[in-house]
Amino acid sequence: MAQEFVKAKIQGDKVVVFLKPSCPYCVTAKDVLSKYKFRAGHLEMIDISGRSDMSSIQDFLQQITGARTVPRVFIGEECIGGGSDVSELHRSGKLEGMLQKIGALQ
């Protein structure tokens, strides 16, 4: 069931972040993404910390991304990494282009 949940969430032209609010890298990813003006429905933050299937979600994220840790940030079906990765893509100017490419920005 966790596989279906994750697969359903990362379909389409949006940014999806699987996170835990207490995680400092998750906070970094949220802070970076908050600098952009997303079109309605093109950014989804999913708090997995209170879910009964949290461990299964993290197991599946490890299968498809190579990392079990959060955040796992997806642009469409592509995982661009975690908090440090998102921060570096922003600093290099690449993140904005990636978001524009999928039509996520206003």
N, C-alpha and C positions, 0 to 999 in steps of 0.2 A: 504493500500500500504506500509506503514511503516513496518508492520509485515512481509510482503513478503521480503522486502529489508533486514531486520535484519536476518531473517531465511536463506536467500540465502547466506549472508555473513558469517555466523557462521558454515556453513557446511564444513566438511572435516577436514584435519589434519593440521590446521594452527592456528596461534594466531591472533585474531582480537581485536582491541582496538577502541572503540567508544569514541571520545574525543572532547574537545574544546581547542584550542591552548592557550587561556588565563588562563586556569584553572591550578593552581599550582599542584594539585594532578595528572592531566594529564601529566604535565611535569615530575613529579616523575616517573610515570609509563613508559614514553618514555625513561627516563634516565636509569632506571633499565633494560629495555628490550634491550637498545643499547649496553649493556655489553656482549650480546650473539651474536654469529655468526649464523644467520638464513640462511637456504637454501633459494634459490630464490623462491618467491611466498608463503613463509610460515609465513610472518608477514605482516599484513595490518593495517594501521592506518587510521581511517575514521573520518575526521573532520565533525562534524554535525552542527557546528555553523552557517554556511551560508545557510543551507538547509531550504526550505520552509516547510518541514515535520519534522523539528527538534523536536517540541513538541510531535508529534505523535510517533516519534522514542523513545523519553525518556519515554513516557507513556507505550509503549510496553516493553521497557527494565525493567520498574518497575514491570510489570506483570510477566515477566519471571525470574527476578533476585531479586525482592524485594526492589530494589533501583532505583530511577529515576536519580540520580546524575551520572556524568561522572568523571573519565573514568569508563567504564564497560569493563573489560578485559576477553576475552573468549579464552580458549584453546579447540579447537573443539567447541562442543555445550555447554560445561560447563563454566559457569561464575566463575572465580576465584576471583572476586571482583573488587576493585578500586586500586588507587595508593598506599595506605598504605598496602593493602593486598599483592600486587605484591612485594613491598619492603620487607615485612616480609617473604614471601616465598623465595625470593632471599637470604636474610640474613640467613635463616634456612637451605639453601641448597636444599630445596624441589623443587624450580622452575626449576632448571636445569634438574632434573629427569623427571619432567612433560613434559618438552619440548623435551627431548630425547625420551620419550615414544611414542610421536606422530611423531617422525622423523623430527622435525622442524629444528634441528641444523645440521650444516655442520660437 
